[in-house]
């Protein structure tokens, strides 16, 4: 992976997480989502790229920045599970929503999801901030580091 490809991949990872936040907001707003965000940090699109290139990423970013990105990414997915459980886990759906055939939880659970979403926004901000650090780090490196 050359320097520009790594910069593009980091930018793509940021955009993917922003798109996931939009998707999660849509779910909370009552819209149907057929393919919910992956639960595990290694199962999402970002994680597949990030962890499949782990050795190279640590070389380029340094272990400290890599670990920080990993921790923020893992926290994001841990916090997302709370929202996933409300909207996508069968046993969490109320009798009324099952009876009507909707995926919408009751009002109290939707309010809970909104609180979880505000926490997820903070996680996203931290993840994006660390990603910006990664972008600056990669941009500052010599092209020879990538050959």
Secondary structure by P-SEA (a helix, b strand, c coil): ccaaaaaaaaaaaaaaaaaaaaaaaaaaacccccccccccccccaaaaaaaaaaaaaaaaccaaaaaaaaaaaaaaaaaaaaaaaaccccccccaaaaaaccccccaaaaaaaaaaaaaaaaaaaaaaaaaaaaaaaaaaccccccc
